[in-house]
Amino acid sequence: MASTEYVKKVLAAVRRIPRGKVATYGDVAEAAGFPGAARGVAAALRKAEGTVPWQRVLGAGGRICLRGVNAFEQRLLLEAEGVRFRGSRVDMKAHRFRSGGRNRQ
């Protein structure tokens, strides 16, 4: 599901995530108008080639889904924005962003 319209809406949703906040792939898909299409968010982010704040998008429960150097870079970028971790996961109660005023876990 990486149509041009899907990608455009997903990237717009990612751009709305404020500094110091994060959203899950599912949150982004829902905010873009495609609930249940979380898997396509990663494909859309790859198409963006770093032009959106990709580091603010995480797996369920605040998990970094990337591996190796990319995971390390994501964590460093988030920490630089003031995002706190609890072990290997982001503290979602403190940092989760959901569009539409639903900023809760």
BELNOR-V856642 format. One record per pair of residues at least 4 apart in sequence whose C-alpha atoms are under 8 Angstrom apart, sorted by the first residue. I is the first residue (numbers start at 1). J is the second residue. Records with the same first field share a line. If there is no record, write none. Layout:
I: J / J
This chain:
1: 6 / 37 / 40
2: 6 / 7 / 40 / 43 / 44
3: 7
4: 8
5: 9
6: 10 / 32 / 44
7: 11 / 41 / 44 / 45 / 47
8: 12
9: 13 / 32 / 33
10: 14 / 28 / 29 / 31 / 32 / 41 / 44
11: 15 / 44 / 45 / 48 / 52
12: 16 / 32
13: 17 / 28 / 31 / 32
14: 28 / 52 / 53 / 54 / 56 / 57
15: 52 / 53
16: 99
17: 21 / 22 / 23 / 53 / 56 / 97
18: 22 / 97
19: 81
20: 78 / 81 / 82 / 83 / 95
21: 56 / 83 / 95 / 96 / 97
22: 56 / 57 / 58 / 92 / 95 / 96 / 97
23: 27 / 28 / 56 / 57 / 58 / 96 / 97 / 98
24: 28 / 57 / 58 / 59 / 60 / 61 / 62
25: 29 / 38 / 39 / 41 / 42 / 57 / 58 / 59 / 60
26: 30 / 35 / 36 / 37 / 38 / 60
27: 31 / 38 / 98
28: 32 / 38 / 41 / 57
29: 33 / 34 / 35 / 36 / 37 / 38 / 40 / 41
30: 34 / 35 / 36 / 37
31: 35 / 98 / 99
37: 41
38: 42
39: 43
40: 44
41: 45
42: 46
43: 47
44: 48
45: 49 / 50 / 52 / 54
46: 50
48: 52
50: 54
55: 74 / 75 / 77 / 78
56: 78
58: 62 / 63 / 64 / 65
59: 63 / 64 / 65
61: 89 / 90 / 92
62: 89 / 90 / 91 / 92
63: 88 / 89 / 90
64: 71 / 74 / 75 / 88 / 89
65: 71
66: 70 / 71
67: 71 / 72
68: 72
69: 73
70: 74
71: 75
72: 76
73: 77
74: 78
75: 79
76: 80
77: 81
78: 82 / 83
79: 83 / 84
83: 90 / 91 / 95
84: 90 / 91 / 95
85: 89 / 90 / 91
86: 90 / 91
90: 95
91: 95 / 96
92: 96 / 105
93: 104 / 105
96: 103 / 104 / 105
97: 102 / 103 / 104
98: 102 / 103 / 104
99: 103
